[in-house]
């Protein structure tokens, strides 16, 4: 929700703080079980003041979903257009997805569990964004098959395997845990690519190619 005219940066700071607090509540209790009065209590605002910042409870859910999908799609679109082989791009996409998951675990919980509460145009937009990300993954997997790196698979099933392996990380990962996004991506992709690759495809140098790419194109 854009900032109303005439509101300074303090307004936006408070609004972002409320979104953070709502994400934590929704992740703990569920969107449906969390009342607007409870959000206001945590934010230290009466109901009228809370609506001044958020407009509606559903707007909070939209903002939480957007915090996940906006950076994910921006990065995924960029990775998809790189002049690199599709296996390397899948590895880069894997780490990007895990970076976002580990950075916003409560948001991911809400993203996975509560998106069905969105209605009308909000729900339609979210579903379009999800389908766009799925299509990027599917196209990279198909490109890897066309290049001969991967054996012929059902592209949709391969895409679901990729997503399922990554998307459930939020259920057990911790930001201060022993495994960061780079480590998890290396391990996940080693498992996936070993299963997907064609006979004779050498996956051993993938991490060297990732390091070489990072050296050429710093984040």
C-alpha angles and dihedrals in degrees: 000000000000120000112265115247114274097026117124131216092278089066091055093046090054093045092053089048090054091051090052091050093047092050090054091049094046091048091051100040108013128254096265093049094051116085127209090241090058091052089050091050092054091045092047093238135122116239094261093050091047092054088050088065103035108023094213142358090254090056087062090055090049091051093049092050090046092053087060101039103038097062092035094055093042091055094040093053090050093048092047091058097047117121091237133109115277095245091058090046091052089053091051091047090050093055092045091053092048092047089058093044094052093044094053110026095156091048091051090052090054091043092055099039110030109036090101089071090068115100140204117339093001092057093043091052092049092050091050090052092049091049090050092055092046089051092053091053092045093049092051091049091049091049090052089053092047090051091054094244092111127041118242109284136162097274094213093050090048090050091051091050090052093049097042092052091052104033097059093056090094090068094070110009123106126199090230093042126119096260123068127193094267093053094045092047091052091051096042093048093045088057096043098042093046088056097042101041126105120248108279096020108136112220093171095096097047095101091048088054091048090052091047090050091050090051091052097040111031115202 
